[in-house]
Amino acid sequence: MQFLVFILTFPFLWIISILPFRIFYWFSDFIYLIVYYIIGYRKKTVKENLALALPLLSDKERLVIERKSYHHLCDMFLEMIKTMTISADEMNKRFVVTNIELVKEFENKNKSSVLLASHYASWEWLLSINEKTKFKGIGVYKKIANKYFDKLIRDIRSKYNAELVETKKAIPLMAENQKNGILSMYGLASDQSPKLNRAFHWDKFMGVEVPVHTGAEMLAKKYDLTVLFVKVKKVKRGFYEATFVPITDNPRSIPDFEITNTFLREVEKQILEAPEYYFWTHKRWKHRR
């Protein structure tokens, strides 16, 4: 059944990926109408999240953000599909890194790094960064149930020399790379809600106290990794800028949870600048106190 679903769906995805951008975004507008007005995908969750995170805004202001966020969500999902066939030149034009020289500095120190990202703007096209660095790019991700779609996602994301590794396999891989002297950049999106039984630290995120992921900080300290945050800005539809923000080059000298808290502050600044580009459909604040 999984294979049948895949072979019926794949031709449709491929056709979407080769559409000219103008038609491509017209199609995204059509998908938005279905997702927002007909299906109403997670509308209740989005409204609750916006009310919790942006309480000083009026209902009307939050509604504007809500609708824009769904527009962006549809764009980003289709942009992931577009990655199947987009050329390297086109990607470099649409996803620009403003300070790649910072990564070059860390390359010269022969030290691996952990790249912290959030579910904001375009985290899918972040993978194109791997073609601009000597580091081996490794993205930590959650495996998809359908093994054929999981392979497709891995193939799409490996187009730019990025390797995807399941969360449970990340630590053994890091240990192996450290042992063999393989310089790597490990990408983690750590702004979502952890399971309560794995919550070791709580902090205020957008003014609400929630459990937060601390795995990236733990790994950075264990393997002495440089910690960077990547801030992604949506310049206009289909165009993004990424800027690296250094957090620490000596994680073992930083008090526990300070790296995690610094990361959250950076994510908050992103959100407050343009909240419509955050991933509001996720139940980020389902656990709070």
Secondary structure, DSSP 8 states (H G I E B T S, - for coil): -HHHHHHHHHHHHHHHHTS-HHHHHHHHHHHHIIIIIII-TTHHHHHHHHHHH-TTS-HHHHHHHHHHHHHHHHHHHHHHHHTTT--HHHHHHHEEES-HHHHHHHHHTT--EEEEE-SBS-SSGGGGGGGG-SSEEEEEE---SSHHHHHHHHHHHGGGSEEEEEHHHHHHHHHHHHHHT--EEEEEE--S---GGG---EEEETTEEEE---HHHHHHHHHT-EEEEEEEEEEETTEEEEEEEEEES-GGGS-TTHHHHHHHHHHHHHHHH-GGGB-TTS-TTSS--
